Amino acid sequence: MASVKKVAAVDFGSSTLKFALFQVDTVNGLSLLDYEIKDLGLDPSKEEDRLSVMLEGLQGIVSQRKLNGVPAICSLSGQFAFTRFVKLPPVSADQVDQMIGFEAQQNVPFPINEVVWDYQLLGGKSDSEYEALIVAIKDDFIEQAAAAVNASKLSLTKMDVSPLALVNSYFYSAPSHTDCTLLIDIGAKCSNLIFVEGNKIFARVIPIGGHMITQNISNEFQEPYKSAELLKHGKGFVGLGGAYADPEDAAAARISKIARSVYSRLHAEVSRSISFYRNQQGGSAPKQIVLSGGSAKMSYSDMFFKEKLNLPVEYFNPLQNVAIGPNINRDQLALDAPLMGELVGLGLRYTGETPVEVDLVPASVQERKQKKAQMPLFFAAAAVFFAAFLIAAGVNFYLNTKVQSKVAQLKKELQEMTSYSKQIEAADATFKEARLKADTFDRLIRQRDFWTDSLGSIHQAVQSSTGLWVTEMEISHNGAPITVIPQEKRAAAAAQPNAGPKPVNLAPYGTELVLRGFFESDLGYDFLNAFVQKLSETGLFEEVKILSRETLEDQVALNFHLEATFKEDQRPNFLP
């Protein structure tokens, strides 16, 4: 009998949240029951606002449809992922895992214990040669996405990245296509370039997308970001160039030239990627271009790439082999289809028929899975214990007349032990409460001295550098500004426990100290380097580096911009 179940797919984009509800039938495949694409109006350059808005949007989608407990798989934008294709030397099959672990440590540009990573073997030229796809994401990005899914009452099962979800969707939509195809997925902040040639795949993430067009419109028209986004959607199209006449609307003409300029930069990256794929990966030249993504919906995008690459261009329809539910507006779905490749690829992960299957679930989700897997063993042990108890009870009943006095004595001892046990539990609870308070006081005492000691050390370094002034100091968390929940909002949330989703404090501690200021130009750059050395000698920082400094020698004073990374044991704690 076919196994049928409902599953959810969630794609966290740079400024868009995409959701789909599928029905998975192991015999008949995938059916789309419902979907929603939310343009959250976020400026992709302001990452500090993204998580809270995404969380609110996902909670609204799930609560509206009453999907609590539905299994879900989600994907993150390719901008957050590090993807590397590596060729492995000839090794035996039992050494592949060890070799890939070594390659991951060599290629991932972060400490391996600070990322969640997985790999997929893609085969090679011979049975003894392998090519591996290694994917890694910083664990804090993964944990934030998992927290958003779990806070929305969905049951997170797998974590993917959007380029690989698109790969799975493309293979499902065009299973018999063997010629080299270049899939260009143009998002808000980045574009995914995916080469598919038979069973061979190769992907690159390019930091060019629709956000760059909006930002240039904002600068050109001196409008805020949201107004520039409305202008782009209302009047924007990719300029045709050449002998084509400009539109009568002057604003539309300016926007079309801005869009063409950004698309030209993307085309340059596409050309470089094609050359790299052919020369370094041994691939063939693409025979066709397939467009997808929200920014690819801009008018004349297909004509631009057709003109530049001299290849047939079409829009990706990932729903060709997906059954559509009766309650879905098919006219709107036809417009949204190029945006749904990631969602279809995620839904296919439940069918077990996908060529690329990486899983980047964080440690917190893996622990919950392990506990859930152990539950059958727990119930089996409980059943064995209960059976043993019944046997013991039967024997006890049979021998009751001979051991009545012994039973009475044991009952008395049991009562005494129970009394002692309750006293121990009460004392243990009191001890834990006192220990928690003591730990809190200890942390507060250490934090009380932190600012005076650390600022004193920094002040001493500045005082000993006559001719240098610090005008601005800022604490950041992994390069992003600190998000602090105001006291009045915390009090209001505590007074109304059912008021809805609570704000998320993204920065329980600071990781960097950013300094800005100026120094007398006559003192030279060695003077600034000496000041950096003094900061390093305070013992507070793991690394102090100069981010920028002015080079105009005819000024009295030169600006500088420093970033000092706190040592792990010196980080300022922002917990209440």
Secondary structure as UniProt FT lines:
FT   STRAND          4..12
FT   STRAND          16..25
FT   TURN            26..28
FT   STRAND          29..39
FT   TURN            44..45
FT   HELIX           47..49
FT   HELIX           50..65
FT   TURN            68..69
FT   STRAND          71..76
FT   HELIX           78..80
FT   STRAND          81..88
FT   HELIX           93..95
FT   HELIX           96..107
FT   HELIX           112..114
FT   STRAND          115..123
FT   TURN            127..128
FT   STRAND          130..138
FT   HELIX           139..151
FT   TURN            152..153
FT   STRAND          155..161
FT   HELIX           162..173
FT   TURN            175..176
FT   STRAND          181..186
FT   STRAND          191..197
FT   TURN            198..199
FT   STRAND          200..206
FT   HELIX           210..221
FT   HELIX           225..235
FT   TURN            242..243
FT   HELIX           250..280
FT   STRAND          288..292
FT   HELIX           294..297
FT   HELIX           301..309
FT   STRAND          313..315
FT   TURN            318..321
FT   STRAND          323..324
FT   TURN            326..327
FT   HELIX           330..336
FT   HELIX           337..339
FT   HELIX           341..348
FT   TURN            349..352
FT   HELIX           363..398
FT   HELIX           400..463
FT   TURN            466..467
FT   STRAND          468..477
FT   TURN            478..479
FT   STRAND          480..481
FT   HELIX           487..495
FT   TURN            497..498
FT   STRAND          512..520
FT   HELIX           521..523
FT   HELIX           525..536
FT   TURN            537..538
FT   STRAND          541..549
FT   TURN            553..554
FT   STRAND          557..566
FT   HELIX           568..570
//
